[in-house]
Amino acid sequence: MVYIKKDNVAYNLHIIKTKKFKTVSIHVNFKRKFTKEGITLRNLLGEVLLESTKKYPTRRDIILEKENLYHANFLYQSVRSGNYAVLEFRASFLNDEYTEEGNAKQAIEFLNEIIFHPNILNDEFEATSFLRSKNVLKEQIESAVETPRRYATKRFLEEFYPNSVFQYMGPGYIKDLEAISAKSLYEYYNSVLNSDFVDVFVCGDVDEKEIEELFKNRFAIKTVKKKTESHLIINEKIRKRAKIVTEPKQMQQSILMIGCKLPKLTDYERKYVGRLYSYILGGGAESLLFQNVREKHSLCYTIHSTFSSVDNNLIIQSGIDAKNAKKAISLIKKSMKEIASGKFAEQMIDFFRLVNQTVRKEILDSPVGIINLYRNHEYVGTDLLDKMEEEQAKLTKEDVMKFASLVKIDTIYLLEGGMKIEEVNPQ
């Protein structure tokens, strides 16, 4: 596998050459500072651009062209990466070796058509495709049913990160969607072309010069690159005493969420030690939380912890009976103290390394995994696989204990259930 980065005036071109796959995969990423309003706008823009183009104005035209390209796959996703919103257009198609000469070139031209030649009439998106896309997104927003778990996550994030990009989630908001017109979305589209930072990732058995020339001639990216700020969220304020929020809800099970904001970490702590700490604390059946809270005391149904290196936090989630909340919180705190004082088996570090060996192999098994590896390397400084293995081999018990001293509970949120089954589901 060979990685080549071309630093162009308007965009960065990342080529990952490998003969491992029959397909060529391309991700075109548009990146800008994250805002709440942008969530709905970017999801709707992705829907509209994939619904209709100038050359392929109907959904049937789009489908037929995909079939003509040997069932090539084109889609989008809109995600948050720390402080930034990333709108990503993906294409995956068979290499010419398995189809016919020129198939890859046609597929890239079709991707170019989707992104840069939308179906525009009178300086706005064509009405039929716009309204259809708007209805599709509306259904997605409405189908994100507010289950107890989703509601608890939303409320927890509002308490954990008030007035922060971190608290927003989902495909968008109905109120924001209703305010978007075909004209205002077209204005936003032009803003994306002119202002967003752009990265193009190509993975497959490709000719470097040919790919560079194809994008140079066909991708009309107008933005002038500027140096982007760090994606990493820095916690300026960390509570000295935990904020505790309890909210009753008619349901059988309670949901406990505990958030820990971390101070500014070293690169090594952020990339490696934090992940190991979370694995030991709540990463699986051998973790302290699973053993102390679930196995020894039977206080919860599920419990795990998640460390985010880009958001600079650690979150513990558990499903419990309401009557067990106080005891569960006490045992969680006890488990955290045990790690800080070194009361955990060093064998857990070996287990962590084994798990990550499997993860590294899985990354190499898919084009998406490989592209995400290089994207994260570019955006948040994640190391590449050889470096990962080398650095993980250095991890020590002392590293984990030192990191544990930095982990302080900031917010405790309990969505308190405990209703009897017949009270939750009356006859």
C-alpha positions in Angstrom: 0.0 0.0 0.0 1.4 3.4 -1.1 0.1 6.7 0.2 0.6 9.9 -1.9 -0.7 13.4 -1.0 -1.0 16.1 -3.6 -1.3 19.5 -2.1 -3.2 21.5 -4.7 -4.3 25.1 -4.6 -8.0 24.4 -4.1 -8.0 21.0 -2.4 -5.8 18.2 -1.1 -5.7 14.9 -3.2 -4.9 11.8 -1.2 -4.2 8.7 -3.2 -3.9 5.3 -1.5 -2.6 2.8 -4.0 -3.4 -0.9 -3.3 -4.2 -4.0 -5.4 -6.2 -5.6 -2.5 -9.6 -4.6 -3.9 -11.5 -5.0 -7.1 -13.1 -1.6 -6.6 -11.9 2.0 -6.6 -13.3 4.1 -3.7 -13.5 7.9 -3.7 -14.5 10.1 -0.8 -14.8 13.9 -1.5 -15.0 15.7 1.9 -16.2 19.3 2.3 -15.3 20.6 5.8 -16.2 23.8 7.7 -16.8 24.9 11.3 -19.7 23.0 12.9 -23.0 24.8 13.7 -26.4 23.6 14.7 -28.1 25.1 11.7 -25.6 23.4 9.4 -26.7 19.9 10.4 -30.0 20.2 8.5 -28.6 22.2 5.6 -25.8 19.8 4.9 -28.0 16.7 5.1 -30.6 18.2 2.8 -27.8 19.3 0.4 -26.5 15.7 0.3 -30.0 14.4 -0.5 -30.7 16.9 -3.2 -27.4 16.5 -5.0 -27.9 12.7 -5.2 -31.5 13.0 -6.3 -31.0 14.9 -9.6 -28.4 16.6 -11.8 -28.4 18.7 -14.9 -27.5 15.8 -17.1 -29.6 13.2 -15.1 -32.7 15.2 -14.1 -34.8 12.3 -12.8 -34.4 9.6 -10.2 -34.8 7.0 -13.0 -31.9 8.6 -14.9 -29.7 8.4 -11.9 -30.5 4.7 -11.3 -29.9 3.8 -15.0 -26.5 5.5 -15.0 -25.5 3.6 -11.8 -26.5 0.3 -13.5 -24.6 1.4 -16.6 -21.5 1.8 -14.4 -21.9 -1.9 -13.3 -24.0 -1.0 -10.2 -21.6 1.6 -8.9 -22.5 3.0 -5.5 -22.8 6.7 -4.7 -23.9 8.1 -1.3 -23.2 10.9 1.2 -22.9 11.3 4.9 -22.7 14.3 7.1 -20.8 14.0 10.3 -19.1 16.0 13.1 -15.4 15.7 13.7 -14.8 17.7 16.8 -15.2 21.4 16.0 -15.8 20.7 12.3 -18.7 19.5 10.1 -17.7 17.1 7.3 -20.0 16.5 4.3 -18.7 13.5 2.5 -19.7 12.2 -0.9 -18.7 8.6 -1.6 -18.3 6.6 -4.8 -17.4 3.0 -5.1 -17.1 1.2 -8.5 -15.3 -1.7 -10.2 -11.9 -1.2 -11.6 -11.6 -1.4 -15.4 -9.8 -4.7 -15.1 -13.1 -6.3 -14.0 -15.4 -4.3 -16.3 -14.3 -2.5 -19.5 -11.8 0.2 -20.3 -13.0 3.6 -19.3 -15.5 2.5 -16.6 -13.5 4.2 -13.8 -13.2 7.4 -15.8 -17.0 7.4 -16.4 -17.7 6.8 -12.7 -15.5 9.8 -11.7 -17.3 11.9 -14.3 -20.6 10.8 -12.8 -19.4 11.8 -9.3 -18.3 15.1 -10.8 -21.8 15.5 -12.3 -23.5 14.8 -8.9 -21.4 17.3 -6.9 -20.7 20.1 -9.4 -23.6 20.1 -11.9 -26.9 20.1 -9.9 -30.3 20.6 -11.5 -30.7 24.3 -11.1 -33.5 26.5 -12.6 -33.6 30.2 -12.0 -30.9 30.2 -9.4 -32.6 27.6 -7.2 -32.8 23.8 -7.0 -35.4 22.3 -9.3 -38.7 22.1 -7.4 -39.6 18.4 -7.8 -36.3 17.0 -6.7 -35.9 19.6 -3.9 -39.3 18.8 -2.4 -38.8 15.0 -2.7 -35.4 15.3 -0.9 -37.0 17.6 1.7 -39.6 14.9 2.4 -37.0 12.2 2.6 -35.0 14.1 5.2 -38.2 15.0 7.1 -39.0 11.3 7.3 -35.5 10.6 8.6 -35.8 13.2 11.3 -39.2 12.0 12.3 -38.2 8.3 12.3 -35.4 9.1 14.7 -37.9 8.1 17.4 -37.3 9.6 20.7 -36.7 6.4 22.6 -35.7 6.6 26.3 -32.1 5.9 25.3 -32.1 8.7 22.7 -33.9 11.1 25.0 -31.5 10.4 27.8 -28.5 10.9 25.5 -29.9 14.2 24.3 -30.7 15.5 27.8 -27.3 14.3 29.1 -25.4 16.1 26.4 -27.4 19.3 27.1 -26.3 19.2 30.7 -22.8 18.0 30.0 -22.0 20.5 27.2 -24.5 23.4 27.3 -24.0 25.9 24.4 -21.5 23.6 22.7 -21.4 21.8 19.3 -21.0 18.5 21.2 -24.6 18.4 22.3 -26.2 18.3 18.8 -27.1 15.0 17.2 -29.2 13.4 14.5 -30.0 14.1 10.9 -31.4 17.6 11.6 -34.3 19.6 13.0 -37.8 20.0 11.6 -37.9 23.7 12.4 -34.7 24.3 10.5 -35.8 22.1 7.6 -39.1 24.1 7.2 -37.1 27.3 6.9 -35.0 26.1 4.0 -36.1 27.0 0.5 -34.8 25.8 -2.9 -33.2 29.2 -3.3 -31.6 29.4 0.1 -30.2 25.9 -0.2 -28.6 26.8 -3.6 -27.0 29.8 -1.9 -25.7 27.5 0.8 -24.4 25.1 -1.9 -22.4 27.9 -3.5 -21.0 28.8 -0.1 -19.9 25.3 0.4 -18.1 25.3 -3.0 -16.4 28.7 -2.3 -15.7 28.4 1.4 -15.3 24.8 2.6 -11.9 23.1 2.9 -11.8 20.1 0.6 -10.1 16.8 0.7 -10.4 14.0 -1.9 -9.4 10.5 -0.9 -8.9 7.8 -3.6 -8.3 4.1 -2.6 -7.6 1.3 -5.1 -5.4 0.1 -7.9 -5.1 3.4 -9.8 -2.6 5.3 -11.8 -1.5 8.3 -9.8 -0.9 10.6 -12.8 -4.2 9.7 -14.4 -6.2 10.3 -11.2 -4.5 13.6 -10.6 -5.3 14.7 -14.2 -8.9 13.6 -14.0 -9.6 15.6 -10.9 -7.6 18.6 -12.2 -9.7 18.7 -15.3 -13.2 17.8 -14.0 -13.5 18.8 -10.4 -14.5 22.5 -10.4 -13.6 23.2 -6.7 -13.5 26.9 -6.3 -12.5 27.3 -2.7 -9.0 28.8 -1.9 -7.5 26.7 0.9 -6.9 28.3 4.2 -5.2 26.7 7.2 -7.9 25.1 9.3 -7.9 25.2 13.1 -7.6 22.1 15.2 -10.6 19.7 15.3 -9.9 19.0 18.9 -12.4 20.3 21.5 -10.6 21.9 24.4 -12.5 22.0 27.7 -12.0 25.5 29.1 -14.1 24.9 32.1 -14.2 21.6 34.1 -16.4 21.4 37.2 -14.7 20.8 40.5 -17.9 19.3 41.9 -20.0 17.1 39.7 -23.3 18.4 38.4 -26.1 15.9 39.3 -29.4 15.9 37.3 -32.2 13.4 38.0 -35.2 13.3 35.7 -38.2 11.0 36.2 -39.8 9.2 33.2 -42.4 6.5 32.9 -40.4 3.5 31.9 -39.3 0.3 33.5 -35.5 0.7 33.4 -33.4 3.7 34.4 -30.6 5.1 32.3 -27.4 6.4 34.0 -24.9 8.6 32.1 -21.7 10.0 33.6 -19.5 12.5 31.8 -15.9 13.3 32.5 -14.3 16.3 30.8 -10.5 16.0 30.4 -7.9 18.8 30.6 -5.5 19.3 27.7 -3.7 16.0 27.1 -0.4 15.2 25.5 -0.6 13.6 22.1 0.4 10.2 23.6 -2.3 10.4 26.3 -4.9 11.4 23.7 -4.0 8.8 21.1 -3.1 5.8 23.3 -3.4 6.1 27.1 -7.0 7.4 27.1 -8.2 4.5 25.0 -6.4 2.0 27.2 -7.8 3.6 30.4 -11.4 3.4 28.9 -10.8 -0.3 27.9 -9.8 -1.2 31.5 -12.6 0.8 33.0 -15.5 -0.2 30.8 -14.3 -1.8 27.6 -15.7 -5.3 27.9 -16.5 -8.3 30.1 -13.1 -8.2 31.8 -13.4 -4.4 32.6 -13.7 -3.1 36.2 -17.1 -1.6 35.6 -18.5 -4.9 34.2 -17.0 -6.9 37.0 -17.7 -4.6 39.9 -21.1 -3.2 39.0 -22.7 -6.0 36.9 -21.1 -9.3 37.9 -20.3 -8.9 41.6 -23.4 -6.8 42.5 -25.9 -7.4 39.7 -26.8 -3.7 39.7 -27.1 -3.1 35.9 -28.1 -4.7 32.7 -25.4 -3.0 30.6 -22.4 -0.8 31.4 -19.6 0.6 29.3 -17.3 3.6 28.9 -16.2 5.4 25.7 -13.2 7.7 25.3 -13.2 10.4 22.6 -9.8 11.7 21.7 -11.2 14.5 19.5 -13.9 15.6 22.0 -11.5 15.2 24.9 -13.9 13.4 27.2 -15.0 10.0 28.6 -18.6 8.9 29.0 -20.0 6.0 31.0 -23.4 4.6 30.2 -25.5 2.1 32.1 -29.0 0.7 32.2 -30.0 0.0 35.8 -33.0 -0.3 38.1 -33.8 3.1 39.7 -33.3 1.7 43.2 -29.7 0.7 42.3 -28.6 4.2 41.1 -26.9 5.4 44.2 -25.0 2.1 44.7 -24.1 1.9 41.1 -22.6 5.4 41.1 -20.6 4.6 44.2 -19.2 1.5 42.6 -18.3 3.4 39.4 -16.4 5.9 41.4 -14.7 3.1 43.3 -13.6 1.5 40.0 -12.1 4.7 38.8 -10.2 5.1 42.1 -8.9 1.5 41.8 -7.4 2.3 38.4 -5.8 5.4 39.8 -4.2 3.4 42.6 -3.1 0.6 40.3 -5.6 -2.0 41.4 -6.0 -3.7 38.1 -4.3 -6.6 36.4 -1.4 -5.7 34.0 -2.8 -8.5 31.8 -5.5 -6.0 30.8 -2.9 -4.1 28.9 -2.0 -7.2 26.9 -5.6 -7.8 26.2 -5.9 -4.3 24.9 -3.0 -4.8 22.5 -4.5 -8.0 21.2 -7.9 -6.3 20.6 -6.1 -3.6 18.7 -4.2 -6.1 16.6 -7.6 -7.3 15.4 -8.8 -3.7 14.8 -5.8 -2.9 12.7 -6.4 -6.0 10.5 -10.0 -5.1 10.1 -9.1 -1.5 9.0 -7.1 -3.0 6.1 -10.0 -5.3 5.1 -12.1 -2.5 3.6 -11.5 0.6 1.4 -13.7 2.7 3.8 -11.5 1.6 6.8 -8.4 2.6 4.9 -9.7 5.9 3.8 -11.0 6.7 7.3 -7.5 5.9 8.7 -5.9 8.5 6.4 -8.7 10.9 6.9 -8.3 10.7 10.7 -4.5 11.0 10.3 -5.1 14.2 8.3 -7.8 15.7 10.5 -7.0 14.8 14.1 -3.4 13.5 13.9 -4.2 9.8 14.4 -1.1 7.7 13.8 -0.8 5.2 10.9 -0.9 1.5 11.6 2.8 0.8 12.0 3.2 3.7 14.4 0.1 2.6 16.3 1.6 -0.8 16.9 4.9 0.6 18.0 3.3 3.1 20.4 0.8 0.7 21.9 3.7 -1.7 22.7 5.2 1.1 25.0 2.0 1.4 27.2 2.6 0.8 30.9 0.6 0.5 34.1 2.1 3.8 35.3 0.8 5.5 32.2 -2.7 4.4 33.0 -2.5 5.4 36.7 -1.2 8.9 35.7 -4.0 9.3 33.2 -6.6 8.1 35.8 -5.6 11.1 38.1 -6.8 13.4 35.3 -10.3 11.9 35.0 -12.8 13.8 37.1 -16.6 13.4 36.9 -18.2 16.5 35.5 -21.9 15.5 35.1 -24.1 12.7 36.3 -27.4 12.3 34.6 -30.1 9.8 35.6 -33.3 9.3 33.6 -35.1 7.6 36.4 -37.6 4.9 35.6 -38.6 2.1 37.9 -42.3 1.8 36.9 -43.9 -1.6 36.9 -44.5 -3.2 33.5 -48.2 -2.8 33.7 -47.7 0.9 34.5 -45.5 1.4 31.5 -47.8 -0.6 29.2 -51.3 -0.3 30.6 -53.9 -2.7 29.3 
